[in-house]
């Protein structure tokens, strides 16, 4: 059986190049697949996939499905979230849904309502 090191690329190889931004006042509905950092700080409904980092800013409102290498949440997310490396929830985040990740960090003051599994 393969070790976790073989199954998941190291977060050190995750790119830091921003390729998509949804700012406050903007809304988007649909499916987005990209290689690189995606930053959402507006409204988004649908599916987002990136092998890299996905950041939901404090003004983000997301509903749908997320698959990413690393997910950082400051905003309001109602979704099924799968992360290959880790999920970080930072104050003032509100999360409702299901998460799957090998690592989960939840800062004090975050509202987390849902389920999590380590995988």
TITORFI-495796 format. One record per residue: residue number from 0; residue in one letter; x, y, z of N, C-alpha, C, O in turn. Coordinates in nm, 4 decimals, padded with zeros to 6 digits, always signed. Atoms other than C-alpha are relative to their C-alpha. Last residue first. Layout:
// residues N
NUM | A | X | Y | Z | X | Y | Z | X | Y | Z | X | Y | Z $
...
***
This chain:
// residues 119
118 | X | -00.0244 | +00.0942 | +00.1092 | -00.8821 | +01.1080 | +00.4686 | +00.0851 | +00.0603 | -00.1066 | +00.1154 | -00.0056 | -00.2061 $
117 | X | -00.1409 | -00.0099 | +00.0341 | -00.9754 | +01.2541 | +00.7994 | +00.0271 | -00.1014 | -00.1095 | +00.0097 | -00.2218 | -00.0907 $
116 | X | -00.0667 | +00.1301 | +00.0005 | -01.3470 | +01.2974 | +00.8210 | +00.1431 | +00.0213 | -00.0463 | +00.1708 | +00.1037 | -00.1334 $
115 | X | -00.1332 | +00.0031 | +00.0566 | -01.5459 | +01.6029 | +00.9183 | +00.0521 | -00.1433 | +00.0024 | +00.0200 | -00.2214 | +00.0919 $
114 | X | -00.0785 | +00.1190 | -00.0309 | -01.9087 | +01.6709 | +00.9823 | +00.1362 | +00.0095 | -00.0662 | +00.1559 | +00.0802 | -00.1650 $
113 | X | -00.0054 | +00.1017 | +00.1030 | -02.1288 | +01.9758 | +01.0049 | +00.0809 | -00.1192 | +00.0451 | +00.0888 | -00.1505 | +00.1639 $
112 | X | +00.1194 | +00.0830 | -00.0138 | -02.1585 | +02.3043 | +01.1854 | +00.0018 | -00.1025 | -00.1128 | -00.0170 | -00.0680 | -00.2295 $
111 | X | -00.0100 | +00.1207 | +00.0816 | -01.8369 | +02.4965 | +01.2455 | -00.1211 | -00.0867 | +00.0288 | -00.1407 | -00.1324 | +00.1414 $
110 | X | +00.1209 | +00.0800 | -00.0131 | -01.8635 | +02.8548 | +01.3720 | +00.0102 | -00.1159 | -00.0978 | +00.0122 | -00.0956 | -00.2192 $
109 | X | +00.0598 | +00.0460 | +00.1252 | -01.5101 | +02.9941 | +01.4066 | -00.1258 | -00.0789 | +00.0315 | -00.1274 | -00.1572 | +00.1265 $
108 | X | +00.0905 | -00.1031 | +00.0482 | -01.4243 | +03.1866 | +01.7254 | -00.0668 | -00.0354 | -00.1317 | -00.1549 | +00.0373 | -00.1775 $
107 | X | +00.1030 | -00.0365 | -00.0976 | -01.1189 | +02.9785 | +01.8154 | -00.0837 | +00.1154 | -00.0550 | -00.0293 | +00.2121 | -00.1085 $
106 | X | -00.0357 | -00.1050 | -00.0944 | -00.9322 | +02.8762 | +01.4998 | -00.1158 | +00.0267 | +00.0954 | -00.2322 | +00.0120 | +00.0583 $
105 | X | +00.1143 | -00.0877 | -00.0234 | -01.0102 | +02.5448 | +01.3321 | +00.0379 | +00.0988 | +00.1095 | +00.0624 | +00.0602 | +00.2238 $
104 | X | -00.0326 | -00.0982 | -00.1026 | -00.7193 | +02.3558 | +01.1743 | -00.1194 | +00.0943 | +00.0134 | -00.1591 | +00.1594 | -00.0833 $
103 | X | +00.0996 | -00.1054 | -00.0205 | -00.7986 | +02.0361 | +00.9841 | +00.0445 | +00.0896 | +00.1143 | +00.0762 | +00.0422 | +00.2234 $
102 | X | -00.0301 | -00.0926 | -00.1088 | -00.5450 | +01.7902 | +00.8394 | -00.1059 | +00.1098 | +00.0043 | -00.1430 | +00.1654 | -00.0991 $
101 | X | -00.0906 | +00.0645 | -00.0941 | -00.5849 | +01.4776 | +00.6227 | +00.0335 | +00.0882 | +00.1204 | +00.0799 | +00.0384 | +00.2230 $
100 | X | -00.1378 | -00.0479 | +00.0147 | -00.8937 | +01.6329 | +00.4644 | +00.0896 | -00.0759 | +00.0972 | +00.0427 | -00.1209 | +00.2018 $
99 | X | -00.0907 | +00.1143 | +00.0009 | -01.2625 | +01.5589 | +00.4147 | +00.1389 | +00.0543 | -00.0272 | +00.1624 | +00.1201 | -00.1285 $
98 | X | -00.1375 | -00.0163 | +00.0445 | -01.5184 | +01.8229 | +00.5021 | +00.0730 | -00.1335 | +00.0058 | +00.0460 | -00.2181 | +00.0912 $
97 | X | -00.0846 | +00.1163 | -00.0224 | -01.8955 | +01.8211 | +00.5180 | +00.1403 | +00.0287 | -00.0501 | +00.1590 | +00.0881 | -00.1563 $
96 | X | -00.0140 | +00.1011 | +00.1034 | -02.1309 | +02.1148 | +00.5520 | +00.0869 | -00.1160 | +00.0428 | +00.0961 | -00.1491 | +00.1610 $
95 | X | +00.1066 | +00.0983 | -00.0150 | -02.1775 | +02.4429 | +00.7326 | +00.0158 | -00.1010 | -00.1130 | +00.0127 | -00.0645 | -00.2305 $
94 | X | -00.0007 | +00.1145 | +00.0896 | -01.8821 | +02.6745 | +00.7867 | -00.1151 | -00.0935 | +00.0342 | -00.1365 | -00.1284 | +00.1503 $
93 | X | +00.1200 | +00.0778 | -00.0303 | -01.8866 | +03.0254 | +00.9295 | -00.0007 | -00.1134 | -00.1024 | -00.0052 | -00.0893 | -00.2231 $
92 | X | +00.0620 | +00.0985 | +00.0890 | -01.5464 | +03.1923 | +00.9319 | -00.1266 | -00.0625 | +00.0584 | -00.1387 | -00.0851 | +00.1788 $
91 | X | +00.1366 | +00.0238 | -00.0464 | -01.4726 | +03.5009 | +01.1477 | -00.0767 | -00.1049 | -00.0813 | -00.1969 | -00.0888 | -00.1024 $
90 | X | +00.1018 | -00.0947 | -00.0443 | -01.2087 | +03.3725 | +01.2479 | -00.0104 | +00.1131 | -00.1003 | +00.0935 | +00.1678 | -00.1374 $
89 | X | -00.0475 | -00.1145 | -00.0774 | -00.9951 | +03.1304 | +01.0488 | -00.1172 | +00.0899 | +00.0363 | -00.2105 | +00.1064 | -00.0422 $
88 | X | +00.1146 | -00.0884 | -00.0220 | -01.0781 | +02.7838 | +00.9203 | +00.0439 | +00.1079 | +00.0976 | +00.0838 | +00.0798 | +00.2107 $
87 | X | -00.0178 | -00.0939 | -00.1106 | -00.7804 | +02.5988 | +00.7729 | -00.1240 | +00.0872 | +00.0083 | -00.1655 | +00.1456 | -00.0918 $
86 | X | +00.1023 | -00.1050 | -00.0031 | -00.8260 | +02.2885 | +00.5589 | +00.0284 | +00.0848 | +00.1233 | +00.0502 | +00.0328 | +00.2327 $
85 | X | +00.0557 | -00.0490 | -00.1271 | -00.5338 | +02.0628 | +00.4761 | -00.1112 | +00.1015 | -00.0254 | -00.1246 | +00.1585 | -00.1336 $
84 | X | -00.1019 | -00.0244 | -00.1013 | -00.3417 | +01.8594 | +00.2182 | -00.0588 | +00.0451 | +00.1336 | -00.0348 | -00.0173 | +00.2369 $
83 | X | -00.1056 | +00.1020 | +00.0058 | -00.5669 | +01.6937 | -00.0421 | +00.1007 | +00.0167 | +00.1139 | +00.1577 | -00.0819 | +00.1607 $
82 | X | -00.1340 | -00.0580 | +00.0159 | -00.8706 | +01.9013 | +00.0524 | +00.1032 | -00.1117 | +00.0030 | +00.0966 | -00.2014 | +00.0870 $
81 | X | -00.1030 | +00.1032 | -00.0036 | -01.2337 | +01.7953 | +00.0018 | +00.1337 | +00.0681 | -00.0258 | +00.1509 | +00.1372 | -00.1263 $
80 | X | -00.1371 | -00.0425 | +00.0271 | -01.5113 | +02.0397 | +00.0862 | +00.0953 | -00.1187 | +00.0155 | +00.0963 | -00.1869 | +00.1180 $
79 | X | -00.0746 | +00.1233 | -00.0197 | -01.8866 | +01.9749 | +00.0660 | +00.1421 | +00.0339 | -00.0443 | +00.1643 | +00.0701 | -00.1599 $
78 | X | -00.0491 | +00.0818 | +00.1102 | -02.0340 | +02.3173 | +00.0982 | +00.0490 | -00.1361 | +00.0471 | +00.0640 | -00.1633 | +00.1663 $
77 | X | +00.0906 | +00.1129 | -00.0175 | -02.1888 | +02.5993 | +00.2941 | +00.0282 | -00.0945 | -00.1144 | -00.0184 | -00.0737 | -00.2264 $
76 | X | -00.0052 | +00.1086 | +00.0974 | -01.9096 | +02.8546 | +00.3274 | -00.0977 | -00.1089 | +00.0410 | -00.0914 | -00.1613 | +00.1523 $
75 | X | +00.1159 | +00.0864 | -00.0238 | -01.9315 | +03.1938 | +00.4991 | -00.0041 | -00.1052 | -00.1111 | -00.0258 | -00.0724 | -00.2277 $
74 | X | +00.1371 | -00.0431 | +00.0274 | -01.5958 | +03.3723 | +00.5061 | -00.1047 | -00.1037 | +00.0348 | -00.0824 | -00.1915 | +00.1182 $
73 | X | +00.0269 | -00.1126 | -00.0891 | -01.2449 | +03.3267 | +00.6502 | -00.1477 | +00.0385 | -00.0087 | -00.2006 | +00.1009 | +00.0833 $
72 | X | +00.1338 | -00.0598 | -00.0071 | -01.1789 | +02.9827 | +00.4976 | -00.0033 | +00.1096 | +00.1067 | +00.0253 | +00.0851 | +00.2239 $
71 | X | -00.0040 | -00.0933 | -00.1130 | -00.8423 | +02.8498 | +00.3775 | -00.1321 | +00.0765 | -00.0012 | -00.1693 | +00.1369 | -00.1018 $
70 | X | +00.1159 | -00.0894 | -00.0064 | -00.8493 | +02.5397 | +00.1561 | +00.0123 | +00.0842 | +00.1260 | +00.0297 | +00.0316 | +00.2359 $
69 | X | +00.0125 | -00.0670 | -00.1299 | -00.5297 | +02.3577 | +00.0527 | -00.1199 | +00.0926 | -00.0073 | -00.1371 | +00.1639 | -00.1062 $
68 | X | -00.1144 | +00.0471 | -00.0766 | -00.4958 | +02.1085 | -00.2334 | -00.0062 | +00.0505 | +00.1431 | +00.0026 | -00.0267 | +00.2386 $
67 | X | -00.1225 | -00.0783 | +00.0132 | -00.8445 | +02.1737 | -00.3618 | +00.1135 | -00.0662 | +00.0770 | +00.0919 | -00.1577 | +00.1565 $
66 | X | -00.1109 | +00.0953 | -00.0032 | -01.1884 | +02.0229 | -00.4200 | +00.1270 | +00.0800 | -00.0242 | +00.1404 | +00.1472 | -00.1265 $
65 | X | -00.1366 | -00.0488 | +00.0114 | -01.4938 | +02.2354 | -00.3361 | +00.0967 | -00.1177 | +00.0046 | +00.0837 | -00.2068 | +00.0886 $
64 | X | -00.0984 | +00.1058 | -00.0197 | -01.8647 | +02.1705 | -00.3824 | +00.1391 | +00.0550 | -00.0272 | +00.1600 | +00.1305 | -00.1222 $
63 | X | -00.0292 | +00.0949 | +00.1065 | -02.1566 | +02.4103 | -00.3547 | +00.0985 | -00.1060 | +00.0417 | +00.0897 | -00.1616 | +00.1513 $
62 | X | +00.0801 | +00.1207 | -00.0169 | -02.2395 | +02.7241 | -00.1613 | +00.0298 | -00.0920 | -00.1175 | +00.0311 | -00.0489 | -00.2328 $
61 | X | -00.0158 | +00.1126 | +00.0918 | -01.9990 | +03.0099 | -00.1058 | -00.0999 | -00.1086 | +00.0310 | -00.1223 | -00.1414 | +00.1475 $
60 | X | +00.1220 | +00.0772 | -00.0228 | -02.0415 | +03.3559 | +00.0461 | +00.0017 | -00.1110 | -00.1037 | -00.0194 | -00.0856 | -00.2223 $
59 | X | +00.0428 | +00.1085 | +00.0896 | -01.7075 | +03.5333 | +00.0722 | -00.1296 | -00.0644 | +00.0485 | -00.1532 | -00.0806 | +00.1682 $
58 | X | +00.1282 | -00.0393 | +00.0586 | -01.6773 | +03.8624 | +00.2652 | -00.0553 | -00.1071 | -00.0943 | -00.1586 | -00.0863 | -00.1580 $
57 | X | +00.1025 | -00.0256 | -00.1019 | -01.4072 | +03.7319 | +00.5031 | -00.1358 | +00.0412 | -00.0558 | -00.2364 | +00.0276 | +00.0138 $
56 | X | -00.0215 | -00.1178 | -00.0827 | -01.2010 | +03.5830 | +00.2189 | -00.1159 | +00.0250 | +00.0944 | -00.2168 | -00.0452 | +00.0877 $
55 | X | +00.1280 | -00.0703 | -00.0123 | -01.2417 | +03.2276 | +00.0894 | +00.0219 | +00.1146 | +00.0976 | +00.0409 | +00.0921 | +00.2171 $
54 | X | +00.0192 | -00.0869 | -00.1161 | -00.8980 | +03.1061 | -00.0205 | -00.1368 | +00.0651 | -00.0089 | -00.1706 | +00.1268 | -00.1099 $
53 | X | +00.1265 | -00.0707 | +00.0169 | -00.8369 | +02.8092 | -00.2515 | -00.0251 | +00.0775 | +00.1285 | -00.0294 | +00.0198 | +00.2371 $
52 | X | +00.0653 | -00.0614 | -00.1155 | -00.4807 | +02.6816 | -00.2756 | -00.1268 | +00.0736 | -00.0406 | -00.1310 | +00.1430 | -00.1422 $
51 | X | -00.0760 | -00.0956 | -00.0797 | -00.3439 | +02.4369 | -00.5362 | -00.0851 | +00.0571 | +00.1140 | -00.1640 | -00.0164 | +00.1734 $
50 | X | -00.0946 | +00.0797 | -00.0778 | -00.4802 | +02.1249 | -00.7016 | +00.0795 | +00.0873 | +00.0963 | +00.1565 | +00.0371 | +00.1782 $
49 | X | -00.1382 | -00.0371 | +00.0268 | -00.7771 | +02.3403 | -00.8012 | +00.0907 | -00.0930 | +00.0796 | +00.0593 | -00.1261 | +00.1939 $
48 | X | -00.1045 | +00.1009 | -00.0106 | -01.1488 | +02.2648 | -00.8258 | +00.1348 | +00.0599 | -00.0356 | +00.1497 | +00.1243 | -00.1394 $
47 | X | -00.1338 | -00.0543 | +00.0207 | -01.4472 | +02.4931 | -00.7605 | +00.0991 | -00.1141 | +00.0193 | +00.0911 | -00.1885 | +00.1171 $
46 | X | -00.1125 | +00.0886 | -00.0279 | -01.8087 | +02.3844 | -00.8000 | +00.1307 | +00.0720 | -00.0300 | +00.1436 | +00.1411 | -00.1311 $
45 | X | -00.0403 | +00.0988 | +00.0988 | -02.1244 | +02.5922 | -00.7846 | +00.1146 | -00.0855 | +00.0493 | +00.1226 | -00.1201 | +00.1671 $
44 | X | +00.0868 | +00.1173 | -00.0115 | -02.2445 | +02.9102 | -00.6173 | +00.0413 | -00.0976 | -00.1085 | +00.0387 | -00.0641 | -00.2269 $
43 | X | -00.0285 | +00.1073 | +00.0944 | -02.0006 | +03.1937 | -00.5516 | -00.0937 | -00.1166 | +00.0279 | -00.1079 | -00.1603 | +00.1421 $
42 | X | +00.0956 | +00.1107 | -00.0066 | -02.0569 | +03.5310 | -00.3876 | +00.0305 | -00.1019 | -00.1082 | +00.0558 | -00.0665 | -00.2234 $
41 | X | +00.1345 | -00.0398 | +00.0405 | -01.7634 | +03.7656 | -00.3283 | -00.0925 | -00.1189 | +00.0149 | -00.0689 | -00.2058 | +00.0988 $
40 | X | +00.0411 | -00.0904 | -00.1064 | -01.4273 | +03.7216 | -00.1551 | -00.1346 | +00.0628 | -00.0352 | -00.1758 | +00.1619 | +00.0251 $
39 | X | +00.1414 | -00.0373 | +00.0083 | -01.3078 | +03.4199 | -00.3538 | -00.0318 | +00.0888 | +00.1201 | -00.0148 | +00.0479 | +00.2350 $
38 | X | +00.0407 | -00.0831 | -00.1143 | -00.9351 | +03.3793 | -00.4159 | -00.1436 | +00.0447 | -00.0208 | -00.1746 | +00.1149 | -00.1170 $
37 | X | +00.1290 | -00.0630 | +00.0265 | -00.8165 | +03.0947 | -00.6414 | -00.0404 | +00.0738 | +00.1264 | -00.0380 | +00.0172 | +00.2357 $
36 | X | +00.0761 | -00.0500 | -00.1143 | -00.4493 | +02.9993 | -00.6338 | -00.1294 | +00.0655 | -00.0479 | -00.1296 | +00.1438 | -00.1429 $
35 | X | -00.0453 | -00.1243 | -00.0606 | -00.3119 | +02.8000 | -00.9246 | -00.0933 | +00.0398 | +00.1114 | -00.1927 | -00.0278 | +00.1378 $
34 | X | -00.1237 | +00.0311 | -00.0695 | -00.4302 | +02.5312 | -01.1635 | +00.0547 | +00.1325 | +00.0489 | +00.0800 | +00.2229 | -00.0307 $
33 | X | -00.1202 | -00.0764 | +00.0314 | -00.7912 | +02.5955 | -01.2532 | +00.1187 | -00.0585 | +00.0736 | +00.1034 | -00.1249 | +00.1761 $
32 | X | -00.1159 | +00.0876 | -00.0169 | -01.1350 | +02.4379 | -01.2654 | +00.1216 | +00.0798 | -00.0412 | +00.1234 | +00.1396 | -00.1488 $
31 | X | -00.1310 | -00.0578 | +00.0255 | -01.4412 | +02.6585 | -01.2125 | +00.1067 | -00.1042 | +00.0299 | +00.1135 | -00.1574 | +00.1407 $
30 | X | -00.1103 | +00.0894 | -00.0338 | -01.8008 | +02.5417 | -01.2370 | +00.1319 | +00.0635 | -00.0408 | +00.1456 | +00.1153 | -00.1516 $
29 | X | -00.0490 | +00.0932 | +00.1001 | -02.1017 | +02.7699 | -01.2303 | +00.1122 | -00.0860 | +00.0524 | +00.1278 | -00.1044 | +00.1731 $
28 | X | +00.0675 | +00.1284 | -00.0130 | -02.2497 | +03.0725 | -01.0572 | +00.0502 | -00.0907 | -00.1110 | +00.0452 | -00.0547 | -00.2286 $
27 | X | -00.0282 | +00.0945 | +00.1066 | -02.0488 | +03.3870 | -00.9945 | -00.0756 | -00.1277 | +00.0280 | -00.0817 | -00.1731 | +00.1423 $
26 | X | +00.0550 | +00.1323 | -00.0272 | -02.1167 | +03.6988 | -00.7922 | +00.0223 | -00.0879 | -00.1219 | +00.0237 | -00.0406 | -00.2355 $
25 | X | +00.0117 | +00.0889 | +00.1162 | -01.9217 | +04.0223 | -00.7723 | -00.0623 | -00.1317 | +00.0434 | -00.0409 | -00.1783 | +00.1553 $
24 | X | +00.0833 | -00.0672 | +00.0988 | -01.9741 | +04.2979 | -00.5135 | -00.0178 | -00.0828 | -00.1261 | -00.1048 | -00.0532 | -00.2080 $
23 | X | +00.1284 | -00.0441 | -00.0544 | -01.6847 | +04.1715 | -00.3032 | -00.0764 | +00.0808 | -00.1056 | -00.0178 | +00.1602 | -00.1792 $
22 | X | -00.0075 | -00.1016 | -00.1045 | -01.4121 | +04.0195 | -00.5266 | -00.1387 | +00.0372 | +00.0545 | -00.2399 | +00.0025 | -00.0063 $
21 | X | +00.1389 | -00.0487 | -00.0030 | -01.4046 | +03.6949 | -00.7239 | -00.0059 | +00.0945 | +00.1194 | -00.0023 | +00.0503 | +00.2342 $
20 | X | +00.0431 | -00.0818 | -00.1133 | -01.0399 | +03.6268 | -00.8161 | -00.1477 | +00.0357 | -00.0183 | -00.1897 | +00.0769 | -00.1264 $
19 | X | +00.1407 | -00.0412 | +00.0053 | -00.8817 | +03.3638 | -01.0406 | -00.0367 | +00.0743 | +00.1276 | +00.0043 | +00.0364 | +00.2374 $
18 | X | +00.0527 | +00.0119 | +00.1357 | -00.5243 | +03.2689 | -01.1366 | -00.1462 | +00.0425 | -00.0115 | -00.1951 | +00.0651 | -00.1222 $
17 | X | +00.1444 | -00.0258 | -00.0011 | -00.3197 | +03.3650 | -00.8307 | -00.0500 | -00.0014 | -00.1442 | +00.0021 | +00.0702 | -00.2297 $
16 | X | +00.0432 | -00.0921 | +00.1047 | +00.0266 | +03.2036 | -00.8543 | -00.1521 | +00.0138 | +00.0018 | -00.2235 | -00.0850 | -00.0153 $
15 | X | +00.0563 | -00.1169 | -00.0671 | +00.1250 | +03.0427 | -00.5217 | -00.0457 | +00.1053 | -00.1011 | -00.0722 | +00.2194 | -00.0632 $
14 | X | -00.0366 | -00.1298 | +00.0556 | +00.1840 | +02.6950 | -00.6640 | -00.0653 | +00.1139 | +00.0785 | -00.1701 | +00.0955 | +00.1405 $
13 | X | +00.1220 | -00.0719 | +00.0349 | +00.1585 | +02.3843 | -00.4468 | +00.0383 | +00.1400 | -00.0461 | +00.1124 | +00.2100 | +00.0229 $
12 | X | +00.0079 | -00.0083 | +00.1451 | +00.4906 | +02.2033 | -00.4575 | -00.1268 | +00.0692 | -00.0477 | -00.1479 | +00.0856 | -00.1678 $
11 | X | -00.1077 | -00.0846 | +00.0500 | +00.5660 | +02.2792 | -00.0909 | -00.0043 | +00.0122 | -00.1518 | +00.0493 | +00.1084 | -00.2068 $
10 | X | +00.0492 | -00.1369 | +00.0133 | +00.2238 | +02.1365 | -00.0025 | +00.1081 | +00.0950 | -00.0512 | +00.0760 | +00.2021 | -00.1026 $
9 | X | -00.0330 | -00.0863 | -00.1125 | +00.3842 | +01.7980 | -00.0782 | -00.0601 | +00.1383 | -00.0193 | -00.0612 | +00.1892 | -00.1314 $
8 | X | -00.1168 | -00.0836 | +00.0243 | +00.2073 | +01.5900 | -00.3378 | +00.0220 | +00.0894 | +00.1214 | -00.0732 | +00.1273 | +00.1895 $
7 | X | +00.0243 | -00.1432 | +00.0057 | -00.0392 | +01.3461 | -00.1905 | +00.1301 | +00.0743 | -00.0245 | +00.2289 | +00.0531 | +00.0458 $
6 | X | +00.1343 | -00.0308 | +00.0470 | -00.0538 | +00.9706 | -00.2478 | -00.0221 | +00.1492 | -00.0223 | -00.0929 | +00.1888 | -00.1148 $
5 | X | +00.0106 | +00.0338 | +00.1405 | +00.3210 | +00.9007 | -00.2258 | -00.1360 | +00.0378 | -00.0572 | -00.1463 | +00.0659 | -00.1766 $
4 | X | -00.0941 | -00.0828 | +00.0748 | +00.3714 | +01.0854 | +00.1012 | -00.0083 | -00.0269 | -00.1496 | +00.0135 | +00.0633 | -00.2305 $
3 | X | +00.0619 | -00.1309 | +00.0238 | +00.0522 | +00.9256 | +00.2360 | +00.0917 | +00.0902 | -00.0803 | +00.0445 | +00.1713 | -00.1600 $
2 | X | +00.0040 | -00.0873 | -00.1172 | +00.2181 | +00.5859 | +00.1933 | -00.0674 | +00.1315 | -00.0364 | -00.0861 | +00.1625 | -00.1541 $
1 | X | -00.0775 | -00.1238 | +00.0104 | +00.1260 | +00.3492 | -00.0868 | -00.0126 | +00.0821 | +00.1271 | -00.1178 | +00.0845 | +00.1910 $
0 | X | +00.0839 | -00.1193 | +00.0000 | +00.0000 | +00.0000 | +00.0000 | +00.0876 | +00.1246 | +00.0000 | +00.1897 | +00.1289 | +00.0687 $
***
